[in-house]
Every structure is written in structure tokens, then in C-alpha cells.
Amino acid sequence: MSFPAKIAAAYAARAIAAPRSRRGFALLVVIWVLALLTLLAMDVAGTTRTAALLARNQFETARARALAEAGLTQGIMGLLAPYDGSPWHVDGRVRLLEYAGGQIAVSLRDEGGKIDVNAAPIEVIGGLMTELGVEPGQVAAITDEIAARRRARALRDNTTIPSLRGSALADGRIYRAPFSNVESLRLMPSMTRDVYERLRPFTTVFSGSDRVNPMTAAREVLLAIPGIRADEVEALLEARAAPEQEGIVKQFPPLTDVARYVGPVNAQVATITARGMTERGASFIREAVVALGGEPQQPFRILAWRQVADDAAATAAR
């Protein structure tokens, strides 16, 4: 007999043995005790179930995080030397991997294919915001603030160097770029969180170039270039996405009248985004900015390491 039943039986026995006038009261006490014990049992059961669900969710999240970090390792190896011989594209294409009972979506994005907020022409930065749907008044305010920050840094250092954080000046001082990281954009008065989140995937401080690499730039970046033709952009993107054919060199359509804004950029830096997904639906996104070192002792360096908010409506990886 269970403990609550024993207590109820004891109260019932006492009620039977008691005078008739007290039996009604004793019955009410028994019913009250049974109700209280039932509520306590339900509370314990609910707490136990909640604790079990929390433990399972934490376990699944930990698995998803481990998968994402394994995906970063795979991406770094893809940058250095693909283990399976197949090239890892650095234009943001997503590669799906099966690993340890889960799935990983990995993408590599060349920083040279992004717009450098320290070096790019102001009109390109403004063009990107316009392409992303930012209001014209806010575009003007933000570009004015970026230009003012660049001028202030140039006057302070008495130099016109537009980028290359850490470069030595003529008098031996070290030039510091106006923006040490993309997150610094959030400090500008006119920059809202919404606009920043739109800009973040397409901007960088690591290329050190006033141009973008058209072979790795995203559609939004290419369309931000003043005077560019949309049909040429689509033709270039289509050619880039076409599969490789052995023995045949790919031919890429030209981008006319934009040589000032595009060109090869030897940044040797890429952003790796990895999203780990478990079979129960848990997911975790980890992002790292990796610079290739070119030295056997240090083939790469991690320049940034962050967790990315996982929006269920977003794509598997940026």
C-alpha cells in the first residue's frame, strides 16, 4: 500500500472508531488530506518532468554547439587543404556535412569580397545601404558620420592612409584605423541595430582595400557599386555558380565601367560560419574570422570568434 493510501486508511479507521457526531468531520479531513497529497504528487511529477526536459534541451544544445565547432574545424581545413580534394568556395556557398548523427551547414566568405568600412569609397558604403533598403535620410547621416570619423583619424595621425590597421607611419607611429572592428559601427549616433544587422554580413575591416573582389563578393555587394549593370552582375554570379569542368577554364563575363571599385584583393582572410543541427531540432551557429598565416608553425590565426543569433526563419548559414 502506498504512503498516501496508508495515511488515508488510518484516518478512515479513526473516523469509524470515533463517535457518530465526529465522523463527518473526520471524513472531511480525510478528503482534504487526500487532495493535498494529490496536489503535492502532481507538483513533484511536474517538477521532475520539467527538470528532465531542461536537461535534455541543454544536452541537445551542447551537441549542436559541438557540431558547429566541428564545422569550423572542417572549414579551416577546407581553406588550408581540402581533405577530400574538392575545393571549398569562399563566396558564401553552403556545404552540408553529416557528422556524429547530426548535420552541419558550413559556409566560407572571403573578406576581400566585402566592403571595407575603413577603406571603401563612401559612395559604395552608401550604395550598400540603399541596396539593403535603408531610408535615404539615414544613409546620408551614416555615411557622413563614417566620413567624419575617417577625417578625424587622418588629422590626428597626420596621414591620408585610408586603411591597413597597424601600418607604420613615416615618424614611426602606428596608424590605427577609424574602425577596429565592424561592431564599432554600432557606436555611431545614426546607426540603429536594424541597419547594423543588415550591414554586418557584407562589411569588414580585414581586407584593407578600397576595392572588392568580384569573384567572391555577394550579390548585394556587387549591386552596391555605383554604375554597375544588374544584368552583368547576374551573368557573373551565374558563371561563378556553374560547376567546374575538368580541363576547361571558366570564362567570366566582364563588369564594365567599374574598374575603380572592383579588382583582385589578396586579403587571405575569410569568415567561416557553421551551423550545427541535431536530429531533435536543436541548432547552434558559430562564426570565426580566420587569417591564413602561410607559416608551417602557424598556418592560420583566429581574428574573431563569436556566437551568432540563430533565427529559425534565417538560412542555415550566411
C-alpha positions in Angstrom: 0.0 0.0 0.0 1.3 3.4 -0.9 2.2 6.0 1.7 -0.8 8.4 0.9 -3.1 5.4 0.9 -1.8 4.3 4.3 -2.5 7.8 5.7 -6.0 7.9 4.3 -6.7 4.4 5.7 -5.5 5.5 9.2 -7.8 8.5 9.1 -10.6 6.3 7.9 -10.1 3.8 10.7 -10.1 6.6 13.2 -13.2 8.0 11.7 -15.1 4.7 12.0 -14.0 4.3 15.7 -15.0 7.8 16.6 -18.5 8.8 17.8 -21.0 9.3 15.0 -21.1 13.1 15.6 -17.4 13.3 14.8 -17.3 11.0 11.7 -18.5 13.7 9.3 -15.7 16.0 10.3 -13.2 13.2 10.1 -14.3 12.4 6.6 -13.8 15.9 5.5 -10.2 15.8 7.0 -9.5 12.6 5.0 -10.7 14.2 1.8 -8.6 17.3 2.5 -5.5 15.2 3.2 -6.1 13.2 0.0 -6.5 16.3 -2.1 -3.3 17.9 -0.6 -1.3 14.8 -1.2 -2.6 14.6 -4.7 -1.5 18.2 -5.4 1.9 17.5 -3.9 2.3 14.4 -6.1 1.3 16.4 -9.2 3.8 19.1 -8.3 6.6 16.7 -7.8 5.8 14.9 -11.1 5.6 18.3 -12.9 8.9 19.4 -11.5 10.6 16.2 -12.4 9.3 16.4 -15.9 10.4 20.0 -16.3 13.9 19.1 -15.0 14.1 16.2 -17.4 13.1 18.5 -20.3 15.6 21.1 -19.3 18.4 18.5 -19.0 17.5 17.2 -22.5 17.4 20.6 -24.0 20.8 21.5 -22.5 22.3 18.3 -23.8 20.9 18.9 -27.3 22.2 22.5 -27.3 25.6 21.2 -26.2 25.6 18.7 -29.1 24.6 21.4 -31.6 27.4 23.7 -30.3 29.9 20.8 -30.6 28.7 20.2 -34.2 29.1 23.8 -35.1 32.6 24.0 -33.7 33.5 20.8 -35.6 32.1 22.5 -38.7 34.5 25.4 -38.1 37.4 23.0 -38.0 36.2 21.5 -41.3 36.0 24.9 -42.8 39.6 25.8 -41.7 40.9 22.6 -43.2 39.0 23.4 -46.3 40.8 26.8 -46.5 44.2 25.2 -46.0 43.9 21.9 -47.8 40.6 20.1 -48.6 40.9 16.6 -47.2 38.7 15.2 -50.0 40.3 17.1 -52.8 37.1 19.1 -53.6 37.5 22.9 -53.5 35.8 24.9 -50.8 34.4 28.0 -52.4 34.8 31.3 -50.5 31.8 33.1 -51.9 29.3 32.1 -49.2 28.0 28.8 -50.7 26.8 26.4 -48.1 28.2 22.9 -47.8 26.2 20.3 -45.8 28.1 17.8 -43.8 26.9 14.7 -41.9 28.7 14.3 -38.6 28.2 12.3 -35.4 24.5 11.8 -36.0 23.8 15.4 -36.8 24.2 17.8 -39.7 26.4 20.8 -40.2 25.9 23.7 -42.7 29.3 25.4 -43.3 29.9 28.5 -45.5 33.1 30.4 -46.2 33.1 34.1 -47.2 36.2 35.9 -48.4 36.7 39.2 -46.5 38.1 40.6 -49.8 34.6 40.2 -51.3 33.2 42.5 -48.6 33.2 46.3 -48.3 35.9 47.6 -46.0 34.4 50.3 -43.8 37.9 51.8 -43.3 38.9 52.0 -47.0 36.0 51.6 -49.4 34.7 54.7 -51.1 31.9 56.4 -49.2 29.6 56.0 -52.2 30.0 52.3 -52.2 29.0 52.1 -48.5 26.0 54.3 -49.2 25.1 52.1 -52.2 25.2 49.0 -50.0 22.7 50.6 -47.5 20.5 51.7 -50.4 20.6 48.2 -51.8 19.6 46.8 -48.4 16.6 49.1 -48.2 17.8 51.7 -45.7 16.0 55.1 -45.9 17.8 57.8 -47.9 18.0 60.2 -44.9 19.6 57.6 -42.7 22.0 56.6 -45.5 23.2 60.2 -45.7 23.6 60.5 -41.9 25.5 57.3 -41.6 27.9 57.9 -44.5 28.5 61.5 -43.2 29.5 60.1 -39.8 31.8 57.5 -41.4 33.5 60.1 -43.5 33.8 62.4 -40.4 35.4 59.6 -38.4 37.9 58.9 -41.2 38.8 62.6 -41.4 39.3 62.9 -37.6 41.6 59.9 -37.6 43.6 61.2 -40.6 44.0 64.6 -38.9 45.0 63.0 -35.7 47.7 60.8 -37.4 48.6 63.5 -39.9 48.2 60.9 -42.7 46.0 60.1 -45.6 46.4 56.3 -45.3 42.8 55.1 -45.7 43.2 51.6 -44.2 45.7 49.0 -43.2 45.3 49.0 -39.5 48.8 48.7 -37.8 50.8 50.2 -40.7 53.9 52.2 -39.7 53.8 55.9 -40.4 56.8 58.0 -41.5 57.6 59.1 -38.0 57.5 55.6 -36.6 54.0 55.8 -35.1 51.4 53.1 -35.8 48.4 54.0 -37.8 45.1 53.0 -36.2 42.1 52.5 -38.5 38.9 54.5 -37.7 37.1 51.3 -37.1 38.9 48.5 -35.3 36.1 46.1 -36.0 32.7 46.0 -37.7 31.0 46.2 -34.3 32.3 49.7 -33.9 29.7 50.9 -36.4 27.2 50.5 -33.6 28.8 53.4 -31.8 27.8 55.9 -34.4 24.7 58.0 -33.4 22.7 57.4 -36.6 23.4 53.6 -36.7 20.4 51.6 -35.5 20.5 47.9 -34.6 18.4 47.1 -37.6 20.6 48.8 -40.1 23.7 47.3 -38.4 22.4 43.8 -38.7 21.7 44.4 -42.4 25.2 45.7 -43.0 27.2 43.3 -40.8 27.4 40.3 -43.2 28.6 42.5 -46.1 31.2 44.7 -44.4 34.7 44.1 -43.0 37.8 45.7 -41.5 40.1 43.0 -42.6 40.6 43.4 -46.4 42.5 46.7 -46.2 41.4 47.5 -49.7 39.2 50.2 -51.3 38.0 47.6 -53.8 36.0 44.4 -53.6 36.8 41.0 -55.2 34.1 40.4 -57.8 34.9 36.6 -57.8 33.8 36.3 -54.2 31.5 39.3 -53.5 27.8 38.7 -52.7 25.1 40.0 -55.0 24.3 42.8 -52.5 27.9 44.0 -52.5 28.1 44.0 -56.3 24.9 45.8 -56.7 26.1 48.5 -54.3 28.8 49.6 -56.8 27.8 52.9 -58.4 27.0 52.5 -62.1 27.1 48.7 -62.2 24.7 46.9 -64.5 22.4 44.4 -62.9 22.4 42.1 -65.9 26.2 41.9 -65.8 26.0 41.1 -62.1 23.6 38.2 -62.7 25.7 36.9 -65.5 28.8 36.9 -63.3 27.0 35.2 -60.5 25.7 32.5 -62.8 29.1 31.9 -64.2 30.6 31.6 -60.7 28.0 29.1 -59.7 28.5 26.9 -62.7 30.2 23.6 -61.9 33.8 23.1 -62.7 34.7 21.0 -65.8 38.0 19.2 -65.9 40.3 20.7 -68.5 38.1 23.7 -69.2 39.0 27.1 -67.8 36.0 29.1 -66.7 35.2 32.3 -68.6 33.7 35.1 -66.6 31.7 38.0 -68.2 33.2 41.4 -67.5 31.9 44.2 -65.4 32.1 47.3 -67.4 33.0 50.8 -66.2 33.5 49.8 -62.6 37.3 49.1 -62.5 37.7 51.8 -59.8 35.6 49.7 -57.4 36.5 46.1 -58.2 39.6 44.1 -58.6 41.7 41.3 -57.1 42.0 41.6 -53.3 44.7 39.4 -51.6 43.2 39.6 -48.1 43.9 36.0 -47.2 41.1 36.3 -44.6 37.8 34.5 -44.6 34.7 34.3 -42.3 33.6 30.7 -41.6 30.0 30.2 -40.5 28.9 26.8 -39.2 25.5 25.8 -38.0 25.2 22.6 -36.1 21.8 20.8 -36.1 20.8 17.7 -34.1 18.1 15.3 -35.2 15.9 16.6 -32.4 15.9 20.1 -34.0 18.4 21.9 -31.7 20.8 24.2 -33.6 23.7 26.5 -32.8 25.6 28.9 -35.0 29.3 29.6 -34.5 31.3 32.1 -36.6 35.0 32.7 -36.8 37.2 35.1 -38.9 40.3 33.2 -39.9 43.5 34.6 -41.5 45.9 32.3 -43.3 49.4 32.7 -41.9 51.4 30.9 -44.6 53.9 29.6 -42.0 54.2 25.9 -41.1 54.3 26.7 -37.4 51.2 28.9 -37.6 49.2 28.2 -40.8 46.2 30.3 -39.6 45.1 32.8 -36.9 41.7 33.3 -35.4 40.9 37.0 -35.6 37.3 36.8 -34.3 35.2 34.1 -32.6 31.5 34.6 -31.8 28.1 33.0 -31.5 25.5 34.2 -34.0 21.9 34.5 -33.0 20.0 31.6 -34.5 16.8 32.8 -36.2 14.6 29.9 -37.2 13.5 31.9 -40.3 17.1 32.5 -41.3 19.0 30.4 -43.7 21.3 27.6 -42.4 24.3 29.8 -42.8 25.0 33.3 -44.1 
